[in-house]
Amino acid sequence: MRAFCCLVVLALAALPGLVAGCGSDDGPKIDVNLNVRNLCNYGIVPVEAETRCDDDGDCAANAYCWTPDDVGDFSYARSFCRTCETDGNCDMGFSCDHRFCHKPCTTDADCSDQTGTYCTGGFCREAHIAGTQFTITNVGNKDLEVYIDQTELFGNDDACVFRRLEWSPAGESTVTLAPEDNLFLNVKYTPPEAGSFRGFLEIHSNATNIEPLQILMCGQAVEAPCQESIDGPCPSCTSCTYDDFEQMLDAHPKPDCSGM
């Protein structure tokens, strides 16, 4: 049975201790548009536009129509165009990765010739970034310093799927935000296989209301994404509530991402 990939969203005040209005009215204050994200129904292998099919004739010349297994009592209404069944269907230097031809790798450096890809699950794959942008705002009346180089990821080893961060502005160890200015963060979600994932970030700053700012993330990777417009009601997402994180938030485990 395959699991599905979800992203549930709660407002900042949903988590205890993360109410943006706490503390004195004076000074730098940090706020975030959302502080819980649950990445739902994302495929293991990202695709920009998923092509659905009823038979091979609906797919490109180098692709075939693949029907995924049922998930519990859920069945897909249409199948999916894929490019390989075995390594022999791929060009030299590429192998079959969940029915897509990708370059094998052991580190990100092996993917340097594949723009925008990262070594994930032993293959150069693009990251999921849809739905993973966070907007951090200075809602105070003095400059807010966000210490980018002190950002930490916590969780079990499966939290490593959230370890790749893209900040805007980029390349700075500390970003200073004037009142009402914004800082943007994209978490590049890279699941190596099907399953459920949880982890949280702590973002440090000189804010007088919240320190550190915690962002909680869940993900659920699937072999084939469900589309409600085609398949009807999709299977439920993995749970992503404060209760699911309570023990993790207390223990602050550090994931070992050295092998990923």
C-alpha angles and dihedrals in degrees: 000000000000126000127228128233121236145179119199118184129211130180119255094256091057092088123069113255095015101097108136096212097062123119134018120345089233125082140029115327129190126215133170130204092231130001101188122056127178112190103213131191098359117151122240087239113045119232124186094215119010112219113213121203147181096205141355091276090070092061134073119272093264095046138072135207111259125192114208122217118266115266107224105304092340121105128185114244093214134020131241134249111239132176105220147023096183137014088260090070091062132079119259112288093027132091136197110271113182089327095313125101110242138160114260116236145170100199137019088256088068088063097053091112091051103075115223096008132119132197103262125162090351095305137088103254135165116248125244108245102157109114095008101099118115124193114211115195136190102230093172132089099247134057115289119215115205112196101215094178091058095057111128134196118214133188141076119311091278087068087076088088085077098046099101109086130184116195127194115234087039135205098033127122091204127024119199116208122195115216111298092010120132138223120197129213128189117193109208103218110210113173112187094203143354115299146081125295136189134182142136138222127220114207115194126210143145091264116144095210106046127021116195107015109219124208116192121205136187129183137183118193122205138187091235128014118238117231114202091203088062108021102034121229109007125219115276120272122247113272115270110178134130089260090061089058102037097100092041092051090051095047100037094205115195114224121228104231096166093106096048 
